Amino acid sequence: MNPTKKKAGLKKVCLNLILLISVSTVAPVSRMGQQPTAQPAQGADNEYLTGATLWTQSSGEWRALAYQAYNFARILLDQDLRINRKRRMRRAVVVDIDETVLDNSRYQASLVREHKSYPQDWTAWINRSEAAAVPGAIEFLNYAHKRGVRVFYVTNRKTIEKEGTRVNLKKLGFPDVTDETLIVRTDADASSKEPRRLRIAQRYRIVLLIGDNLNDFAEAFEKTTVPGRISATDQSKALFGTRFIMLPNPMYGDWENSVYEYNFKLTDAEKAARRRSLLKTVGGNP
């Protein structure tokens, strides 16, 4: 990697983390902004998603990782409650929604079965308010809420999808679901969550951020290349498991968008070629 580019990348991560420290006094802190708004394509070739969707729905490992994430979040919260008893600002936990607190794998499975692609039927799915809870999410967020911690749900779902989302969360028993705490994407915010996080940090001390996409944590991860995302992750490694809690999502996200270099006009065949080109094989380039 070019040393100048690497230095610039490190500087960007540091600047973003410093900004959050200055407004929240803590270490720095889709569907759907994680998948772009694209033209629906009938007969989409998305068979490659079968394995990822089946793993999410059928594996004990997926559930174990979710429980592990929320169990560890509780340990970190307890630690903060014990150590930082005197505080000037109320504590807050910021969570993403899709594949962080709500499991949309049934929607994903329907896309595979019906050869459709996002965003086909997405709003209709949200309005059904039938997504299940990600294991461990309800228990942890209620635990936090009962200890006076504010819960913010920061999502890239749209304004027209807010009511269906609210009903779904309330029906499942998630706490603190209000107009103030359920923060959807607006035209002013676009897909970046950074402005919304900063607004929260002006009034609350953000203890934890929980998500399934690097973009749920800091602006430094946004709209960068595959190597850039990996580099930014390595540079921020001390924050994972201390302020950032990551959940698994092999079905979609900016990890996939970066593979396509955020070119959402690629055909299914071109996307398949991009995926294959990045595979590292035995005897191939490292």
N, C-alpha and C positions, 0 to 999 in steps of 0.2 A: 504493500500500500504506500502511496505517496506520503512522506512524513508530514508535508504541509496540510494535506487533506485530513490525515489522522489527527493532527493537532487541532484543526478547525472543528472536527467532530467532537473531540474531547471538550473544547471550549464551549460548544453549544450545549452539551449535557450539563456542564458546570453552571453556565448562566441560567438555565432553566431551573436547576435545583436551588441556586442562590435566590432566585426570584420568589420561589415558594417559601423558602425559609423566612424571607423578609416580611411576608404578609401573613404567615401562619405560625411562626415560631417553632416549626418542626423541621425535621429533615425533609428534603424535597419530595416533595411529592413529584350496530351497530349492526337489534341488528341494525339500527343497523347501520352505522356508518362504517362498519368493518367491511361490508360488501357494498360496492358502489351502486348507485341507481343506474341500472342498465335497461336497455330495451328487452322485454321478454322475448324469449326465443322458443317457439314451439318445436318439439322434437329435440330438445337440448341433449347433447351427449354428456351426461353426468354420471355414467356408470362408475367412474373412478371414485365417486363419493360413497359408494356402497360400504366399503370396508370401514371408513371413518365413522359413518353413521351407525353401522352395526356395532362397532366397538363402543360407542357412546351409549347405545341402548342396551347392550347385552353383556358387557364385561363388568365383573366385580372390581376390576382395576380402576375403571373410570370413577365408580362410586368411592373407592378407597382414596383416590387422589383428592376428590372433593371433600370428603370428611377430613382428610389430613390437612387441607388448606384451612378449613374453618376451625378445626381444633387448634391449629397453630395460631390462627388469628385471635382466638380466645386467650391463649397463653400470653401473647403480646399485649393484648388489651389489659389483662390482669396486671401485668408488669407495669404498664403505664399508670393504671389506677393506684397501684401501691407506691410507686416512686414519685409520681408527680401529683401529690394530693392537693397542693396549693396551686391554683391556676387562675389566670386572668380571663381566659376564654373557655367557653364550653367545648368539650371534646366532640369530634365528629368522625364517623366512618363513612367513606365514600365508596359505593359499589356500582359497578356496571350492572346491567340487567340481563341481557341475552347471553346464555351459557355461563353466567356468573351466579345469578339467583333464579333465573327461569331457564328451563330446559326445552329448547325448541327442536329437538331431534325428530319429533313426529312430523313437523313441517318439512324438515330436511328429507326425511324418508319419503314423504309424499312427492317431493320434487323428483327424487330418483325413480320412484315407481311410475310416475306420469310423464317422465321425460320433459320436465319443465325446469326453469331456472329462476332464481331470485331476480326481481322482486315479484314474480307472478304469485298471486294469492297470499302475499305476505300480510297486507292490511286485513284481509278477511280472516286469516289465522289469528291475528292479534285480537280482533273483535270477538272471536269465540271465547277468549279468556280461558283457554284450556291448557295452557302450558303447565307442566309439572314443576315443582321446585327442585333446584339442584340440591343434592344431599348435603345436609349440614347448614344450609344457608338460613333457613327459618330459625333454627335453634340459636345460632350465633347472633343474628341480628336482634332477636328478642332479648337475649342475654345482655347485649350492649345497651339496648333501649332501656331496660329495667335499671341500668346503672347510670342513667342520665346522659348517655351518649346519643347525640343526634345522628340519625341515619339518613344519608342522601343517596338517592337512586339517580345516577347520571347516565343517561342513555341517548343513543342516536336514533331512537324511534322518533317519529314525527309528531307534531302537535295533534294532527287528526287521529293519531293512534294512542293518545294519552289516556282517554277514558277506558278503552279496552284493557290497557296496561294496568291502570289503577284497580279495576275490578278484579283482574287476575291476581294481583299482589294481595289485595285485601281478602279475597276468597281463600287464599292459601294460608293466611295468618301472618303475613309479613307486617312488621310494626312501622309506625311513623310514616304512613303513606299519605301525604298531603300535597296540595298544590305547590307548596314551597319546597318540599323535599323530593318530589318526583320531577326531575328536570330533564325535559326532552330537548331535542335539537330544534333550533329555530333557524330561519334564514340568516340571521345575523351571526350565529355561531358557526354555521356550516357544519362540517363533520368533526372539527377539532373540539375536544373537550377541555382544552386548556383554559379558555376564558371562563368557563363555568366552574372549573376547579378553583381558579383564582378568586372568583366572586365568593365562593364558599369560605375560602381561606381568609378573607377579610373579616369575617365575623366568628369563625370557629377555628379551633386548633385541630387540624386533620391528623388523626392518630394513624389511620391505616387507609390505604387504597386497595381495593380488591377487584380483579378483572381477569378476563381470558385473553386480552389483547394488549400488547405493549403500549398501544395508544391510550389505554385506560390509566396510565401512570404519569407520563410526561410527554411534552411536545417534541422532545428530542428524538423520539422514536418514529415520528410521523413522516409519511411520504418519502422514505429513504429506501435504498437498495437492500437486497438480501444481505450482502456483506456489511452494509451500513447498520442494519438492524442488529446484526450479530455483534458488531463492534460496540455499538451503544449499550447493548445488554452487558457485555463484558466490563465496560467502563462503569456501569451502574451496579455491579454485582453485590456490593455491600448493602444495597437497599432492598434486595429481594430476601424476604424472610425477616426483615426488620420494619420496613414501612410499606413495601409492595408485596401483595399476596397474589400469586398467579394460579389460575385454574386451567385445566387442559381443555383444548378445543381443536381437534384435528379436522373438523368439518369445513370451516371457513375462517376468514379473518385477514388481517393485513399481512400475515405471513404469506398467504396465497397471492394477494394483490401485488406484493413486491416481486413475486416470481414472474408475474406478467408485466412488471415495470409500470403498473397502474395504467396500462393501456386497455381500457374496457371495451374496445372495438375489435379485439382479437376474435377470430373464429374459434370454434371448439377445437378444430385441428391444430390451429396455431398455439392455443393454450396447452394442448397435450404435448406438442413439440417442446414448448418452454419447460414444462414439468420434467420431461425426460432428459432434457439437456443439462439440468442441474443435478441429476443423480450422480453420486460418486461411487464408482465401481472398483472392484478388485483390480489392481494394476493400473488404474486410471490416475488422472491428476488428483492431488489431495484437495 
